[in-house]
Amino acid sequence: MAKVIVVTSGKGGVGKTTSTAALGAALAQRNEKTVVVDFDVGLRNLDLVMGAERRVVYDIVNVIQGDAKLPQALIRDKRLDTLFLLPASQTRDKDSLTAEGVERVMAELKKHFDWIICDSPAGIERGATLAMRHADIAVIVTNPEVSSVRDSDRIIGLLDAKTERAERGERVEKHLLLTRYDPARAERGDMLKVDDVLEILSIPLVGIVPESTDVLRASNIGAPVTLADSRSAPALAYHDAARRIAGETVPMTIPGEKRGLLGKLFGRRAA
Amino acid sequence: MSIFRFFSKQTSAPTARERLQVLLAHERASVGHSDLVAVLREEILAVIAKHVQVDGDKVSVKMDRGENVSTLEVDIEIPLNAMRAA
């Protein structure tokens, strides 16, 4: 049974695309057929983060408008053959994404995939509402920072009102993914702590991704961070989050402890 | 940072720079419809559609936009009975 996940936040720059790619690769590594779908028409970037930018032929708008069939637009990942990308259009305007068109594409994707991960654009306009429309599960990407938490709260409200599930009287399963977390700064009292954010938003936590240079490095080389260096701190956090989304019970760890020889010698100082 | 990476001194920024240069060169070209690979793709498909009833499911188009060389791969299944009377 296919599950549709929306990765959303309201605010831009908090790590939606990074998280979409990382979770997509982590789920695909479980041998479950996964597609990541870019809904940011006009400003696509998921192709670049996935390292597939040179291979884009057709996009979701081509499929909606009938210029291409869905299998023609899907790009298979070169590293994982269970991972696919459906790119957004770079040249069309946002109105070319229609509700009926998206519904058709989603219905067809559900026949072929275990996981459909929709990368929402920032904001609360058409692209964002269409990305969340068919979601069973929402991953709300939030930074421990006031404007991000406020925008996440707004998005949670929309998930309870503007999705198919909400309209049927059902609930979208909501998960908080805290990204760019710096345990040292939180400990010093200069950054909102995990519990602060959880208390304010009151949705369950699915993962804590530490602020890390590994994320930038992965996007530089065009690989999801879970594939670029699967033992890095953010990769481990995303792998755990993916397992929780898939229904496993995984103990929550606050990242930040140095791994490797030095970390082992000095123990868990940061946490 | 892994010990392997520490010794190999392999940095990622040059890769980012090169990827962006290639991508943006192609994107800027496509705004003025002078993206040769895309133009060729459309014209090749149009020519084929003129002679053969093309089923969208039987056409696979692959592109790889490189720095000096791009490749365009059009793979079409043409069944005998799809031939139109010329």
HADDOCK unambig.tbl for C-alpha pairs under 7 A between the chains (distance, minus, plus):
assign (segid A and resid 54 and name CA) (segid B and resid 23 and name CA) 6.89 0.50 0.50
assign (segid A and resid 54 and name CA) (segid B and resid 64 and name CA) 5.17 0.50 0.50
assign (segid A and resid 54 and name CA) (segid B and resid 65 and name CA) 4.73 0.50 0.50
assign (segid A and resid 55 and name CA) (segid B and resid 62 and name CA) 6.86 0.50 0.50
assign (segid A and resid 55 and name CA) (segid B and resid 63 and name CA) 5.17 0.50 0.50
assign (segid A and resid 55 and name CA) (segid B and resid 64 and name CA) 4.87 0.50 0.50
assign (segid A and resid 55 and name CA) (segid B and resid 65 and name CA) 6.67 0.50 0.50
assign (segid A and resid 56 and name CA) (segid B and resid 63 and name CA) 6.95 0.50 0.50
assign (segid A and resid 57 and name CA) (segid B and resid 62 and name CA) 6.61 0.50 0.50
assign (segid A and resid 57 and name CA) (segid B and resid 63 and name CA) 6.31 0.50 0.50
assign (segid A and resid 68 and name CA) (segid B and resid 56 and name CA) 6.84 0.50 0.50
assign (segid A and resid 69 and name CA) (segid B and resid 56 and name CA) 6.05 0.50 0.50
assign (segid A and resid 69 and name CA) (segid B and resid 57 and name CA) 6.49 0.50 0.50
assign (segid A and resid 72 and name CA) (segid B and resid 60 and name CA) 5.99 0.50 0.50
assign (segid A and resid 72 and name CA) (segid B and resid 61 and name CA) 6.94 0.50 0.50
assign (segid A and resid 217 and name CA) (segid B and resid 12 and name CA) 5.78 0.50 0.50
assign (segid A and resid 220 and name CA) (segid B and resid 12 and name CA) 5.70 0.50 0.50
assign (segid A and resid 220 and name CA) (segid B and resid 13 and name CA) 6.08 0.50 0.50
assign (segid A and resid 220 and name CA) (segid B and resid 15 and name CA) 6.33 0.50 0.50
assign (segid A and resid 220 and name CA) (segid B and resid 16 and name CA) 4.38 0.50 0.50
assign (segid A and resid 221 and name CA) (segid B and resid 12 and name CA) 6.04 0.50 0.50
assign (segid A and resid 221 and name CA) (segid B and resid 15 and name CA) 5.83 0.50 0.50
assign (segid A and resid 221 and name CA) (segid B and resid 16 and name CA) 5.98 0.50 0.50
